[in-house]
Amino acid sequence: MINYVTIGTNDLDRARDFYDEIFAVLGVPRVHDDERFSFYSDGSGPGVMVTRPYDGEPATVGNGSMVALKADSNEQVDALYARALELGGRSEGEPGLRGDGVSYGAYFRDLDGNKLAVIRMMVG
């Protein structure tokens, strides 16, 4: 259903450094970039594009918007969350069980203030 999601940035070089590091924890490479965006995908599902807004206006944070990244283990959640904070991201919720044990996840904001989650689903 979803092909890719976009995350806006006002500093593409800084965003590339940040996302290269957090996606490395998941084993997801940067597969394409140009002067406007970088694209991350492991080829198994939806990708993530980190981009300057195409209209030339500043990137802004969407209230109620969030991208949830898929993790394969609780340890991967912990590692990605810790790496995001080491790189200057802000915590929005430490790693732990969510939804009465349905998932294990953590929440953080990137360097532009975009909210992300890293989640391991434990059912379904």
C-alpha positions in Angstrom: 0.0 0.0 0.0 2.7 2.5 0.9 5.7 2.9 -1.5 7.7 5.5 0.5 7.3 8.3 3.0 9.1 11.7 3.0 10.7 13.5 5.9 11.4 17.2 5.4 14.7 18.8 6.3 16.3 22.3 6.2 19.8 20.9 6.2 20.2 18.0 3.9 23.9 17.3 4.6 23.2 17.1 8.4 20.1 15.0 7.8 22.0 12.6 5.6 24.6 12.1 8.4 21.8 11.5 10.9 19.8 9.1 8.8 22.9 7.2 7.5 23.7 6.4 11.1 20.2 5.4 12.3 19.4 3.4 9.2 22.7 1.6 9.6 21.3 0.1 12.8 18.5 -1.4 10.8 20.8 -2.5 7.9 19.1 -0.1 5.5 21.4 1.6 3.0 21.1 5.0 1.3 20.4 3.9 -2.3 20.0 7.2 -4.1 20.6 10.9 -3.6 20.9 14.1 -5.5 21.0 17.8 -4.6 17.4 17.7 -3.2 16.9 14.4 -1.4 18.3 11.0 -0.2 16.4 7.8 -0.4 16.8 4.8 2.0 15.6 1.3 1.2 16.5 -2.3 1.8 14.3 -3.3 -1.1 11.9 -5.3 1.0 9.2 -2.7 1.6 8.5 1.0 1.7 11.4 3.4 1.6 12.1 6.7 3.3 13.0 9.9 1.4 14.7 12.7 3.3 14.2 15.8 1.3 14.2 19.6 1.1 10.7 20.7 0.4 10.1 21.0 -3.3 8.3 24.3 -3.0 11.5 25.9 -1.7 9.8 26.9 1.6 11.3 25.8 5.0 10.5 22.3 6.1 8.1 22.2 9.1 7.0 19.5 11.5 3.6 18.0 11.0 1.5 18.1 14.1 0.2 14.5 14.5 2.6 13.1 11.8 5.1 10.4 12.6 7.0 7.8 10.7 7.4 4.4 12.5 10.5 2.3 11.5 10.3 -1.4 11.7 12.7 -3.2 14.1 13.4 -7.0 14.3 14.3 -7.1 18.0 14.0 -5.2 21.2 17.8 -4.8 21.1 17.5 -3.1 17.7 14.9 -0.7 19.1 17.2 0.1 22.0 20.2 0.6 19.7 18.5 2.8 17.2 16.9 5.0 19.9 20.3 5.4 21.7 22.1 6.2 18.4 19.4 8.8 17.5 20.0 10.5 20.9 23.8 10.3 20.5 23.4 12.1 17.2 21.4 15.0 18.7 17.9 13.7 18.4 15.4 14.3 21.3 13.6 11.7 23.2 9.8 11.5 22.9 9.5 8.2 24.8 12.1 5.8 26.0 12.1 2.1 24.9 9.5 -0.1 26.4 6.4 -2.2 26.0 3.5 -0.4 24.3 -0.2 -1.2 23.8 -0.5 -3.8 26.6 2.5 -5.8 25.2 1.5 -5.6 21.5 4.8 -3.9 20.6 8.1 -2.7 22.0 9.1 0.7 20.8 10.7 4.1 21.4 10.0 7.6 20.1 12.3 10.4 19.2 12.6 13.6 17.1 15.3 14.1 14.4 17.4 17.2 14.1 14.6 19.0 12.3 12.0 18.1 14.9 10.3 15.4 12.9 8.8 12.7 15.1 9.8 9.1 14.5 9.3 5.8 16.2 11.2 2.5 16.1 8.9 -0.4 16.8 9.0 -4.2 17.1 5.5 -5.6 16.7 5.0 -8.7 18.8 1.6 -9.8 17.5 0.2 -10.1 14.0 
